[in-house]
Amino acid sequence: MESRALKAAIAGLAAIVGICEPLQAEPLSVGAPPSLRPAFSEILPMFEREYGAPVNIVYTPSKTLLRQIEKGAPIDVFLSAGIEEAEYLHKKGLTLNGRPRIYAQTSLVLVMSSDSQATHMSLRDALNSRSTRIALGDPHTSSLGEASARALSKIYPTYKNRPNVVYAPHSEDIMDLIRRGKSDVGLVYRVDSINSGNVRISDEDPFGVLVPVQFGQAVASTCRPALRSTAEQFSSFLMTPRIQKLLVKYGFDSVPSPVSHIFIERKERAS
């Protein structure tokens, strides 16, 4: 009888232990622009290995991610292809770790097919040629489109009325249009053109002055409570010098010093 009772107790204990075994950690959900895909092929495994936290990343245009967060989608970390989207969420109270930080930077360039016979075409030449087909980012769906629209409006206010303008969601889509012969040139992020074998830069300085595009990041208000700490670790991980160097390795420009942002924050607190 005692033997049977002991066996039952051991079986019960084993069942309890089985129930209490830690489940596999829930993956951190990160929404990011397609521009990060090449760099993150190296960066994400580093984070997962060092922090023991799996990451589920979704590459989607920033404006789409922004709308998803506004609707309550369970996105833990928001990485935008424009600081404006991250600032927008912050002003609406939809971020958790303070003011958004700039984690990467690039610029706008004009590209053409790598197989094109033309040696060079400036943005002004392309805009002045009614037969040249120009692919642009859609300002309604992407940060690229919004940045392009702001810059174009200053030097060519009537560009929207120009014939042969076609819109696409992101740099990848624009470069695909050029690859398939559907467009002659396109305005894309410099980092994306560097990581593509289908196009080459035709105009490195299309607006006559550098038009920097700063990528912003924040822990979203939709971050799940159990993953808040991991989300903040991931956010800080991206800002470390070694990760910043890796982003430069994959074609991004160096991020400006955060001193100006510290000054702005102090000024805002003082006012």
Long-range contacts (C-beta under 8 A, 24 or more apart in sequence): 24-54, 25-52, 25-53, 25-54, 26-224, 26-226, 26-227, 27-53, 27-54, 27-55, 27-56, 28-53, 28-54, 28-55, 28-56, 28-76, 28-77, 28-227, 28-230, 28-231, 28-234, 29-56, 29-58, 29-74, 29-75, 29-76, 29-77, 29-227, 30-55, 30-56, 30-57, 30-58, 30-75, 30-76, 30-77, 30-79, 30-234, 31-57, 31-58, 31-60, 31-65, 31-68, 31-69, 31-75, 31-77, 31-78, 31-79, 31-220, 32-57, 32-58, 32-59, 32-60, 32-79, 33-59, 33-60, 33-61, 33-62, 33-79, 33-80, 33-81, 33-143, 33-170, 33-215, 34-59, 34-60, 34-61, 34-170, 34-171, 34-172, 34-192, 35-81, 35-106, 35-170, 35-171, 35-189, 35-191, 35-192, 35-215, 36-79, 36-104, 38-195, 38-250, 38-251, 39-246, 39-247, 39-249, 39-250, 39-252, 42-246, 42-250, 43-238, 43-243, 43-246, 43-247, 46-243, 47-234, 47-237, 51-230, 51-233, 51-234, 51-237, 53-230, 53-233, 53-234, 55-234, 61-141, 61-142, 61-143, 61-144, 61-169, 61-170, 62-142, 62-143, 63-140, 63-141, 63-142, 63-143, 63-146, 64-141, 69-94, 69-220, 69-221, 69-222, 70-94, 72-222, 73-222, 74-222, 74-224, 75-220, 75-222, 75-223, 76-219, 76-220, 76-222, 76-223, 76-224, 76-227, 76-230, 76-231, 77-217, 77-218, 77-219, 77-220, 77-223, 77-231, 77-234, 77-235, 78-217, 78-218, 78-219, 78-220, 79-103, 79-215, 79-216, 79-217, 79-238, 80-143, 80-215, 80-216, 80-217, 81-142, 81-143, 81-144, 81-189, 81-213, 81-215, 82-143, 82-146, 82-147, 82-213, 82-214, 82-215, 82-216, 83-214, 83-215, 83-216, 84-143, 84-146, 84-216, 85-143, 85-216, 86-216, 86-217, 86-218, 87-216, 89-218, 89-220, 89-221, 90-218, 93-221, 94-220, 94-221, 94-222, 95-218, 95-219, 95-220, 95-221, 96-218, 96-219, 96-220, 96-221, 96-223, 96-228, 96-231, 97-218, 97-219, 97-231, 97-232, 97-235, 99-261, 99-265, 100-216, 100-217, 100-218, 101-216, 101-217, 101-218, 101-235, 101-239, 101-258, 101-261, 102-214, 102-215, 102-216, 102-255, 102-256, 102-258, 102-261, 103-215, 103-216, 103-217, 103-238, 103-239, 103-244, 103-247, 103-255, 104-191, 104-214, 104-215, 104-247, 104-252, 104-255, 105-212, 105-213, 105-214, 105-215, 105-252, 105-253, 105-254, 105-255, 105-256, 106-189, 106-190, 106-191, 106-192, 106-212, 106-213, 106-215, 106-251, 106-252, 106-253, 107-189, 107-190, 107-210, 107-211, 107-212, 107-213, 107-253, 108-147, 108-148, 108-151, 108-187, 108-188, 108-189, 108-190, 108-206, 108-207, 108-211, 108-213, 109-187, 109-188, 109-189, 109-190, 109-193, 109-201, 109-202, 109-203, 109-204, 109-206, 110-185, 110-186, 110-187, 110-201, 110-202, 110-203, 110-206, 111-174, 111-175, 111-178, 111-185, 111-186, 111-187, 111-188, 111-193, 111-199, 111-200, 111-201, 111-202, 112-178, 112-184, 112-185, 112-186, 112-199, 112-200, 112-202, 113-178, 113-179, 113-181, 113-184, 113-198, 113-199, 113-200, 114-197, 114-198, 114-199, 114-200, 116-184, 116-200, 118-202, 120-202, 120-203, 121-184, 121-185, 121-202, 121-203, 122-202, 122-203, 122-206, 123-187, 123-203, 123-206, 123-207, 124-155, 126-184, 126-185, 127-156, 127-159, 127-162, 130-162, 130-163, 130-164, 131-164, 132-164, 132-184, 132-185, 133-164, 133-165, 133-166, 133-182, 133-183, 133-184, 133-185, 134-162, 134-164, 134-165, 134-166, 134-183, 134-184, 134-185, 134-186, 134-187, 135-165, 135-166, 135-167, 135-168, 135-174, 135-177, 135-178, 135-182, 135-183, 135-185, 135-186, 135-187, 136-165, 136-166, 136-167, 136-168, 136-174, 136-186, 136-187, 137-167, 137-168, 137-169, 137-170, 137-171, 137-174, 137-187, 137-188, 138-167, 138-168, 138-169, 141-169, 142-169, 142-170, 143-213, 144-170, 144-171, 144-188, 144-189, 144-213, 145-169, 147-211, 147-213, 148-187, 151-206, 151-207, 151-211, 152-187, 154-207, 155-207, 155-208, 175-199, 189-213, 190-251, 190-253, 191-250, 191-251, 191-252, 192-251, 194-251, 195-250, 195-251, 212-253, 214-255, 214-256
